[in-house]
Amino acid sequence: MLEADVLKFTPETMTTAQRQQFFADGFLVLEDVIDEDWLKRLRTATTELVEASREVPESDERFVLENGHSAATPRLRRLTSPVSHHPTFWDFAASQPIVDVAADVCGPDVKFYHSKLNFKWPEGGQKFAWHHDIPAWPHTDYSPVTIGLYMEDCGVEQGPLLAIKGSHKQPLHSMYDRDGNWTLRIPDDDMPPDWQANRTALTGPAGSLVLLNCRVIHGSQANMSPHMRPLLLNVYSSADSMPYVFNPIPSPYDGTVVRGKKADRSCHDPRGCELPPDWSKGYVGPWQHQSAGQGREQ
Ligand SMILES: O=C(O)CCC(=O)C(=O)O
């Protein structure tokens, strides 16, 4: 659904001003949306999976391991597709608080796309280079929204999400380098004018939701603090927004309508989108691609 059509519906969870801010800036932090019961359930599920990662010596389809991971001291960058690995993550992704928030920016009919749980382990959790999300998983419109949940308090020193205000309204940068390699990163030299003035740290207490428009430039710095930064990311779209490449993080829930009804027509935005590599041949996660030339950006 296009923004102009979404705006015909009255928001139910956020205020009109908050929704306007999301569409103007390309991101929004909503504090105190997810209650302590949900946080406890999600933390318990996370602990179970971190325990399971002790058995895993190298990154695989489930875990992207951080440098220094071992059975004695697990360190993860990502749990890929948490909804595929513990029922609590799907219960949460399909639950009312979060799908109603998605509806305020996607329209009343909302579809689930995929999920990931990005960690930043204390003292060294890796940075994430500047990028747009949508070229990795293009859809027929730009309604897809990533809704992140800070499962613990996240301050500036913990590597919170950073986003460039208004960058979703500008043309998309290529996510390939000059040699045609997929890098999913925008070097500092190629960032839009005034990007430093528009750089915003999206911090918040545990239970905050962070909404990211699929075009907005975002990234994050390393976590050099003594505190963990677990960030659960679920991606939704309007029900009539159709992905047209292989989902890099497929799950049995891909395409499930989590609110409202299934679409009977697709919605198309006239602005096209760069195509990613063919993920049906494998997807290793973003860090491996971004690491080429690391140190120039941010
Ligand atoms: O985990 C982070 O800090 C950044 C995540 C992100 O930008 C992404 O998964 O696209």
The ligand as an ORCA input file, in Angstrom:
! r2SCAN-3c Opt
* xyz 0 1
  O      21.892     -4.916     14.426
  C      22.151     -3.780     14.013
  O      22.717     -2.960     14.705
  C      21.786     -3.353     12.624
  C      20.816     -4.258     11.977
  C      20.472     -3.894     10.589
  O      20.700     -2.790     10.154
  C      19.860     -4.886      9.720
  O      19.712     -6.057     10.127
  O      19.523     -4.505      8.571
*
